[in-house]
Amino acid sequence: MSLDVPAQLGSDSASLSRRRFVALSATAATIPAVGSVAFPSAAAAAPAPPSAPPAVEPVDPASAGRVELAYGYLDAVMDGYQRGNGLRLLQSYPNESALLSTAFVEDNALAAIAYLAHPTAEHVRRAMLIGDTFLWIQANDERFGDGRIREAYAAGPMAFHGKGPYFPGVVRDDGRAAFLWPFGFAGSSVGDAAWVGLALVRLYASTGQRRYLTGAAALGTWIATVNTSPYRYGGYLGGVAPDGVTRARWADTGHNIACFALFDALAGLTSNGSWADRRAVAGDFVRAMGDSARGYFAAGTQGAASGEDPDAVDTAWVPDDVAALSYLVFGERGADLAWARGHVARTTGRFSGGGHTVGRTRDLRGGRLNPNPGGTVTGSPLPPGGVVAATRTADHGYGAPDAALPHVGATSWFLIAALGVNPFRS
């Protein structure tokens, strides 16, 4: 079968790469505000529990026990710093990671989708807490009120070297959202925005709470307003740099697949005809990246490095995730999947047997995770069940290596796959 994306796709059709944001010398883009909205707390809007929770029904019945373990791992991470109905995010890696309490927004979007894949009352409550935290973040950025989110936030107390900043958690001392600029995670990625939007759309479909649809639409508007590419292949650019205004000059195929899915969902859930037009922009880009001669999708376009041509296709590397993502969205099992299985297939679903921790530490700095000499890593033990991000540490060349540590994103993907859920469809 052809790997090309169909030219006509209706509204009923079905770590994406964490490419490094580089400081670019391009003229800063003007970002119009679409306004911020105050959102009610998750506790005030919690849905009534169903009379009987649905049973776990994994695609492979033999994996039911592992599904329960994986949910137990997510629960432990989510409760690592606080319990109850307080707004919070999940720390992406355990304390033993050099990333401290970093919570990547894409990982948390996947966690929300994973919880909704098995929608018990407790899982829906947890998904709503994640979703409401995203909505709070949108309304409480220190600078922008246009619906964007940053790449990562602090899940718990975090102190940096010397006189570096201290973050108490996702809410800073000044009441604003604690995005992690010391790590360089101050930028906003189109792929992250699309994934968070998809999680919010799924929450809207599951709960009927319109605030989630409003938040998803704000993210979609930010993608289209700020990141529409002016270059040869169109589509949506990678996002904005840590300064918040300098746009990327490259566009990513995986990002645009997620954008297509988000705009497709918004087109079906609203009466705004612009979502269908925006969906077509993403679909046209993905189709243009299909390389029938070689049998796979290109990574996207050039422009990430100085001197690269943003009108040219990036052929330096081939991402394996695009083949699977394109199949989930467009439903075409083409040569790209065969290429991926033949060239990059490997076993990556290894579970962690424990031995890792999350939460406050017993050091002399008030329990804050910190990389200073003498700081200890003595948080609460994590249960087994977390899926490691990689069987060994591997840098894919975009500045965010996968590590041989249990990972919220990988664990969530396992649950999504084990329960047969398509994350691009609500």
C-alpha positions as CSV (number, residue, x, y, z in Angstrom):
1,M,0.0,0.0,0.0
2,S,1.1,3.6,-0.6
3,L,2.4,5.4,2.4
4,D,1.0,8.7,1.2
5,V,-1.6,10.4,3.4
6,P,-4.9,10.6,1.5
7,A,-5.5,13.9,-0.2
8,Q,-9.0,14.2,1.1
9,L,-9.6,13.4,4.8
10,G,-12.9,14.1,6.3
11,S,-13.7,15.1,9.9
12,D,-14.4,11.5,10.8
13,S,-10.9,10.2,10.0
14,A,-8.8,9.0,12.5
15,S,8.6,12.3,23.2
16,L,6.9,12.6,19.2
17,S,10.4,13.8,18.8
18,R,11.7,16.2,21.5
19,R,13.9,18.0,18.9
20,R,16.2,20.5,20.6
21,F,15.1,24.1,20.5
22,V,18.0,26.2,19.3
23,A,18.3,29.9,19.8
24,L,17.7,31.4,16.3
25,S,18.6,34.7,14.9
26,A,15.4,35.1,13.0
27,T,13.1,38.1,13.6
28,A,10.9,37.5,16.6
29,A,7.3,36.6,15.8
30,T,4.4,38.8,17.0
31,I,2.2,36.6,19.2
32,P,-1.4,37.9,19.5
33,A,-3.1,37.0,22.8
34,V,-6.3,35.0,22.8
35,G,-6.9,35.6,26.5
36,S,-6.5,33.5,29.6
37,V,-9.4,31.9,31.5
38,A,-9.8,31.0,35.1
39,F,-10.8,27.4,35.6
40,P,-12.5,25.7,38.4
41,S,-10.7,23.1,40.5
42,A,-10.8,19.5,39.7
43,A,-12.4,18.7,43.1
44,A,-15.3,21.0,42.4
45,A,-16.1,19.3,39.1
46,A,-15.3,15.6,39.8
47,P,-17.7,13.3,38.0
48,A,-20.0,11.0,39.9
49,P,-18.5,7.5,40.1
50,P,-20.0,4.8,38.0
51,S,-22.0,2.1,39.7
52,A,-19.4,-0.5,38.9
53,P,-15.9,0.2,37.5
54,P,-15.1,-1.4,34.2
55,A,-12.8,-4.4,34.3
56,V,-9.4,-4.3,32.9
57,E,-9.5,-5.8,29.4
58,P,-6.1,-5.7,27.8
59,V,-5.6,-6.7,24.2
60,D,-3.5,-9.6,25.5
61,P,-5.2,-11.1,28.6
62,A,-1.9,-12.3,29.8
63,S,-0.8,-8.7,30.3
64,A,-3.6,-7.9,32.8
65,G,-1.3,-8.1,35.8
66,R,1.3,-5.9,34.1
67,V,-1.4,-3.3,33.4
68,E,-2.3,-3.2,37.1
69,L,1.4,-2.8,38.0
70,A,1.8,0.0,35.5
71,Y,-1.2,1.9,36.9
72,G,0.2,1.4,40.4
73,Y,3.5,3.0,39.2
74,L,1.7,6.0,37.7
75,D,-0.3,6.4,40.9
76,A,2.8,6.3,43.1
77,V,4.5,8.9,40.9
78,M,1.5,11.2,40.9
79,D,1.2,11.0,44.7
80,G,5.0,11.4,45.2
81,Y,4.6,15.0,46.6
82,Q,1.0,15.3,47.5
83,R,-2.2,13.4,47.6
84,G,-5.9,14.3,47.3
85,N,-7.3,16.8,44.8
86,G,-4.4,19.3,44.7
87,L,-3.4,20.2,41.1
88,R,-0.2,18.5,40.2
89,L,1.9,16.9,37.4
90,L,3.8,13.6,37.4
91,Q,7.6,13.7,37.6
92,S,8.8,12.1,34.3
93,Y,11.8,10.1,35.7
94,P,12.6,9.0,39.2
95,N,14.8,10.9,41.6
96,E,17.8,9.1,40.4
97,S,17.6,11.0,37.2
98,A,19.7,14.2,36.7
99,L,16.4,15.9,35.7
100,L,15.3,16.1,39.3
101,S,11.5,16.6,39.6
102,T,11.0,17.7,35.9
103,A,7.6,16.9,34.5
104,F,7.5,17.0,30.8
105,V,4.1,18.0,29.5
106,E,4.0,15.4,26.8
107,D,4.5,12.6,29.3
108,N,1.7,14.0,31.5
109,A,-0.6,14.3,28.5
110,L,0.1,10.6,27.8
111,A,-0.6,9.8,31.5
112,A,-4.0,11.4,31.3
113,I,-4.8,9.4,28.2
114,A,-3.6,6.2,29.8
115,Y,-5.8,6.8,32.9
116,L,-8.8,7.4,30.6
117,A,-8.0,4.2,28.7
118,H,-9.4,2.3,31.8
119,P,-12.0,4.9,33.1
120,T,-12.6,3.9,36.6
121,A,-13.8,6.7,38.9
122,E,-10.4,6.9,40.4
123,H,-8.6,7.0,37.0
124,V,-11.0,9.7,35.7
125,R,-10.3,11.7,38.8
126,R,-6.6,11.5,38.3
127,A,-6.9,12.4,34.6
128,M,-9.0,15.4,35.5
129,L,-6.3,16.5,38.0
130,I,-3.7,16.4,35.2
131,G,-6.1,18.2,32.8
132,D,-7.0,20.9,35.3
133,T,-3.3,21.5,36.0
134,F,-2.8,22.1,32.3
135,L,-5.7,24.5,32.3
136,W,-4.2,26.3,35.4
137,I,-0.9,26.5,33.6
138,Q,-2.5,28.1,30.6
139,A,-4.0,30.8,32.7
140,N,-1.0,31.4,34.9
141,D,2.1,31.8,32.6
142,E,4.4,34.5,33.8
143,R,4.3,36.3,30.5
144,F,1.8,35.0,27.9
145,G,-1.9,34.6,27.9
146,D,-2.4,33.0,24.6
147,G,-3.1,29.4,25.7
148,R,0.4,28.1,25.3
149,I,2.3,25.7,27.6
150,R,6.0,25.4,28.1
151,E,8.0,22.2,27.6
152,A,8.3,21.1,31.2
153,Y,7.4,22.2,34.8
154,A,8.5,21.3,38.3
155,A,6.5,18.4,39.8
156,G,8.0,18.9,43.3
157,P,10.5,21.0,45.2
158,M,13.7,21.6,43.2
159,A,16.8,23.5,44.0
160,F,19.7,24.2,41.6
161,H,23.4,24.6,42.1
162,G,24.8,27.5,44.1
163,K,22.5,30.5,44.1
164,G,20.3,29.0,41.4
165,P,16.5,29.2,41.7
166,Y,14.2,27.2,43.9
167,F,10.9,25.8,42.7
168,P,8.4,24.6,45.3
169,G,6.5,22.6,42.7
170,V,4.2,23.4,39.8
171,V,3.1,26.6,41.5
172,R,5.9,29.1,42.1
173,D,6.1,31.3,45.2
174,D,4.7,34.2,43.2
175,G,1.7,32.1,42.1
176,R,2.8,31.6,38.5
177,A,3.5,28.3,36.7
178,A,7.0,26.9,37.4
179,F,8.3,26.2,34.0
180,L,11.9,25.0,34.1
181,W,14.0,27.7,32.4
182,P,17.2,26.7,34.2
183,F,17.1,23.4,32.2
184,G,16.3,25.2,29.0
185,F,12.7,24.0,29.0
186,A,11.2,27.4,28.7
187,G,10.2,27.0,25.0
188,S,6.9,25.8,23.7
189,S,6.7,22.9,21.3
190,V,4.0,22.4,18.8
191,G,4.1,18.7,19.4
192,D,3.7,19.1,23.1
193,A,0.8,21.5,22.6
194,A,-0.9,19.1,20.2
195,W,-0.5,16.2,22.7
196,V,-1.9,18.2,25.6
197,G,-4.8,19.3,23.4
198,L,-5.5,15.7,22.5
199,A,-5.6,14.8,26.3
200,L,-8.0,17.7,26.9
201,V,-10.2,16.6,24.1
202,R,-10.4,13.1,25.5
203,L,-11.2,14.5,28.9
204,Y,-14.0,16.5,27.3
205,A,-15.3,13.4,25.6
206,S,-15.1,11.5,28.9
207,T,-16.6,14.0,31.3
208,G,-18.6,16.5,29.2
209,Q,-16.8,19.3,31.1
210,R,-16.6,22.1,28.5
211,R,-13.5,23.7,30.0
212,Y,-11.4,21.0,28.6
213,L,-12.6,21.7,25.1
214,T,-11.9,25.4,25.7
215,G,-8.4,24.6,26.7
216,A,-7.8,22.3,23.7
217,A,-9.1,25.0,21.4
218,A,-6.8,27.6,22.9
219,L,-3.8,25.3,22.3
220,G,-5.0,24.7,18.7
221,T,-5.3,28.5,18.1
222,W,-1.8,29.1,19.5
223,I,-0.4,26.4,17.1
224,A,-2.1,27.9,14.1
225,T,-1.7,31.6,14.9
226,V,2.0,31.5,15.9
227,N,3.5,28.5,14.1
228,T,2.1,28.3,10.6
229,S,5.1,27.8,8.3
230,P,5.8,30.3,5.6
231,Y,8.2,27.9,3.9
232,R,8.0,25.6,0.8
233,Y,6.3,22.6,2.4
234,G,4.0,24.5,4.8
235,G,2.7,22.7,7.8
236,Y,3.3,23.9,11.3
237,L,6.8,24.9,12.6
238,G,8.4,23.2,15.6
239,G,7.4,25.9,18.1
240,V,9.1,28.9,19.8
241,A,12.5,29.2,21.5
242,P,12.9,29.8,25.3
243,D,12.6,33.5,24.7
244,G,8.9,32.8,23.9
245,V,8.9,34.7,20.6
246,T,11.5,33.4,18.2
247,R,10.0,30.8,16.0
248,A,11.6,27.6,14.9
249,R,12.4,27.4,11.2
250,W,11.9,23.7,10.9
251,A,8.8,21.6,10.9
252,D,8.5,18.1,12.2
253,T,6.4,15.3,10.6
254,G,5.4,13.7,14.0
255,H,4.3,17.1,15.3
256,N,2.1,17.7,12.3
257,I,0.5,14.3,12.6
258,A,-0.5,15.2,16.2
259,C,-1.7,18.6,14.9
260,F,-3.8,16.9,12.3
261,A,-5.4,14.7,14.9
262,L,-6.1,17.7,17.3
263,F,-7.6,19.8,14.5
264,D,-9.6,16.9,13.3
265,A,-11.1,16.4,16.7
266,L,-11.9,20.1,17.1
267,A,-13.5,20.2,13.7
268,G,-15.8,17.5,14.8
269,L,-16.6,19.0,18.2
270,T,-17.2,22.6,17.3
271,S,-18.9,24.6,14.6
272,N,-15.7,26.6,13.8
273,G,-14.9,25.8,10.1
274,S,-11.3,27.0,10.5
275,W,-10.3,23.7,12.2
276,A,-10.9,21.8,9.0
277,D,-8.7,24.3,7.1
278,R,-6.0,23.9,9.7
279,R,-6.3,20.2,9.6
280,A,-5.6,20.3,5.9
281,V,-2.4,22.3,6.4
282,A,-1.0,19.6,8.7
283,G,-2.2,16.8,6.4
284,D,-0.7,18.3,3.3
285,F,2.7,18.6,5.1
286,V,2.7,15.0,6.2
287,R,1.8,13.8,2.7
288,A,4.6,15.9,1.3
289,M,7.1,14.2,3.7
290,G,6.2,10.7,2.5
291,D,9.1,9.2,0.5
292,S,7.6,6.4,-1.6
293,A,10.9,5.5,-3.2
294,R,12.6,4.8,0.2
295,G,9.5,3.6,2.0
296,Y,9.3,5.9,4.9
297,F,8.3,9.4,6.1
298,A,11.0,12.0,6.3
299,A,11.6,13.5,9.8
300,G,10.5,16.9,8.5
301,T,12.3,20.0,7.1
302,Q,15.6,21.5,7.7
303,G,16.3,24.8,9.5
304,A,17.2,23.7,13.1
305,A,20.9,24.4,12.6
306,S,22.5,27.6,11.4
307,G,22.9,27.7,7.6
308,E,20.2,25.0,7.0
309,D,17.6,25.6,4.3
310,P,14.0,25.5,5.8
311,D,12.7,24.9,2.3
312,A,14.6,21.6,2.1
313,V,13.6,18.2,3.5
314,D,15.6,16.8,6.4
315,T,17.2,13.6,5.3
316,A,19.9,13.3,7.9
317,W,17.9,10.9,10.1
318,V,14.8,8.9,10.0
319,P,12.4,8.8,13.1
320,D,10.8,5.4,13.7
321,D,7.8,6.9,15.6
322,V,6.3,8.6,12.5
323,A,5.4,5.3,10.9
324,A,3.3,4.1,13.8
325,L,1.8,7.6,14.5
326,S,0.8,8.0,10.8
327,Y,-0.9,4.6,10.9
328,L,-2.8,5.5,14.1
329,V,-4.1,8.7,12.5
330,F,-4.6,7.9,8.8
331,G,-5.2,4.1,9.1
332,E,-2.9,3.1,6.2
333,R,-0.6,0.2,6.9
334,G,1.9,1.0,4.3
335,A,5.5,0.5,3.4
336,D,6.6,2.8,6.2
337,L,5.6,0.3,8.9
338,A,7.4,-2.4,7.1
339,W,10.5,-0.2,6.9
340,A,10.3,0.5,10.6
341,R,10.0,-3.2,11.5
342,G,12.9,-4.1,9.3
343,H,15.2,-1.4,10.4
344,V,14.6,-0.2,13.9
345,A,12.5,-2.9,15.7
346,R,13.8,-3.9,19.1
347,T,12.5,-4.9,22.5
348,T,11.8,-1.7,24.5
349,G,9.1,-2.8,26.9
350,R,11.3,-3.8,29.9
351,F,9.7,-3.2,33.2
352,S,11.5,-1.7,36.2
353,G,11.9,-4.0,39.1
354,G,11.9,-1.2,41.6
355,G,14.9,0.3,43.4
356,H,14.0,3.9,42.4
357,T,12.4,6.7,44.4
358,V,10.2,9.8,44.0
359,G,9.3,12.6,46.3
360,R,11.0,14.7,49.0
361,T,14.5,13.7,50.0
362,R,16.1,13.6,53.5
363,D,18.9,16.1,52.9
364,L,19.9,19.3,54.6
365,R,18.1,21.5,52.1
366,G,14.5,20.9,53.2
367,G,13.9,17.9,51.1
368,R,14.4,19.5,47.8
369,L,15.9,17.5,45.0
370,N,19.2,19.1,44.1
371,P,22.4,18.0,42.3
372,N,24.8,19.7,44.8
373,P,27.6,17.6,46.3
374,G,26.3,15.9,49.4
375,G,22.7,16.0,48.3
376,T,21.0,12.7,48.8
377,V,18.4,10.8,46.8
378,T,16.2,9.2,49.5
379,G,12.6,9.7,48.4
380,S,9.8,7.2,48.8
381,P,10.4,3.9,47.1
382,L,8.6,3.4,43.8
383,P,6.8,0.1,43.1
384,P,7.7,-2.1,40.2
385,G,5.7,-1.6,37.1
386,G,7.3,1.4,35.5
387,V,8.4,0.8,31.9
388,V,12.0,2.0,31.2
389,A,12.4,4.7,28.6
390,A,15.2,2.6,26.9
391,T,17.1,-0.5,27.6
392,R,20.2,1.6,27.7
393,T,20.9,5.3,27.7
394,A,20.8,6.5,24.1
395,D,21.1,10.0,22.7
396,H,19.0,10.5,19.5
397,G,20.7,13.7,18.6
398,Y,18.1,16.2,19.7
399,G,19.3,16.9,23.1
400,A,17.0,14.7,25.2
401,P,18.5,11.2,25.5
402,D,16.3,8.3,26.5
403,A,17.6,6.8,29.8
404,A,17.5,3.3,31.2
405,L,15.2,4.4,34.0
406,P,11.4,4.0,34.5
407,H,9.6,6.7,32.6
408,V,6.0,8.1,32.9
409,G,5.8,8.5,29.1
410,A,6.9,5.0,28.3
411,T,4.7,3.5,31.0
412,S,1.7,5.4,29.7
413,W,2.4,4.2,26.1
414,F,2.5,0.7,27.4
415,L,-1.0,1.1,29.0
416,I,-2.4,2.8,25.9
417,A,-1.1,-0.1,23.7
418,A,-2.0,-2.9,26.1
419,L,-5.6,-1.6,26.3
420,G,-5.9,-1.2,22.6
421,V,-6.6,2.6,22.7
422,N,-5.9,4.9,19.8
423,P,-4.7,8.1,21.5
424,F,-5.6,10.2,18.5
425,R,-9.3,9.3,18.7
426,S,-11.6,10.2,21.5
